[in-house]
């Protein structure tokens, strides 16, 4: 469905992505993992063409294909029309507009008005709380409700691929679990492929079919969640699990300190 090949992205003179390549298969939930500053958000913004003027030949290196067609020189609104939805980090709802107004903005590129109402009902099916709050200003909602609103707004564009940037950011464990359950339902019941950027590695590996690990703008690992979950380095550095190897290393360190 999506093929990213040898993409480089720059912030002025700083190279943020160092020739990354990856693929997303239709129907999957794919996670992009990594620490702060690894380049995860930059990857999503590069796909959505949020850095470049479409008239410029950008990015300078590499290509991005969606459903067999190159999109790395298209306008962002054309990419949305092709079927890629994007929920940015921090939700980015319109605080002065009502819940209903925020949701319907997601359908601004569509001309099939007859189907918009049915898609609105589908959003309310996934997020019943939004139906209860249709007249409320979005800025008065909780963080979890705003995250639901942002996802609902993206669904109104009828995406084939939905890209989510840190959907659990700032949410309680209970709300995080609820959001991830809804993401799985959107994938399984609506048939929407999911590309998930997430720092909560444990949750991301639990719900994804495949995962890439990004470090300093480079893809350093790519494998199935069950394989990555057993990796000693990922256990220690991303899942917060003290492995036997790390525990032994810590004990050796303590013995050295004790006898100095």
Secondary structure, DSSP 8 states (H G I E B T S, - for coil): -EEEEEEEEEETTEEEEEEEEEEE-TT-EEEEE--TTSSHHHHHHHHTT-SS-TTS--SSS-EEEETTEE-TTS-HHHHHHHTEEEE-TT----TTSBHHHHHHHTTTT---HHHHHHHHHHHHHH-HHHHHTTTSBGGGS-HHHHHHHHHHHHHTT--SEEEEE-TTTT--HHHHHHHHHHHHHHHHHH--EEEEE-S-HHHHHHH-SEEEEEETTEEEEEE-HHHHHT-HHHHHHTS----HHHHHHHHHHHHHHHT-
